[in-house]
Amino acid sequence: MRTGTSFARDWQLIKVARSLRRHDVAGPLVKRLLADASPGLTERITVIAGRLGEENGTALLAHTEERFDSPTLMEGLLLTWGIPCESTDADDGSVVIAIGGDGAAAAIRETFADVRVAGPYLAGYARALQRDAVLEPGAGGSMTIRFPPRGE
């Protein structure tokens, strides 16, 4: 450790940490790739996003208790990422999570860089949490994730 510089160094590190935003290289990279992407490349990127969502959903399941239900995990994930959503219980026993409303499009872009990545990623994540979960895209970047009732 350098003598006589620890306070000044610590102070500078604190100032830098407070003033800089999280450094995200992947988001701008994905945006640029998709802006000029051929349909084939776009398809490959969305397939990768879906697989990544499934892998991350499977990893989450490995770290949670069995009592947690899939819709609650998905809703918690979305809210943690700052994506506004609303969960409702349907008459048939399924749970529907609606993603949309004020700020949803901006939050999706902030989290995923592009809605073309968000849809497949979230679909893969939901399927990892519950195999029969279905993501339905809506207008203007809104989405609905339906979790059918589980057999007891």
Secondary structure as UniProt FT lines:
FT   TURN            3..4
FT   HELIX           6..19
FT   HELIX           26..35
FT   HELIX           39..62
FT   TURN            66..67
FT   HELIX           70..80
FT   TURN            81..82
FT   STRAND          85..89
FT   TURN            91..92
FT   STRAND          95..99
FT   TURN            102..103
FT   HELIX           104..112
FT   HELIX           115..129
FT   TURN            131..132
FT   STRAND          134..137
FT   HELIX           139..141
FT   STRAND          143..147
//
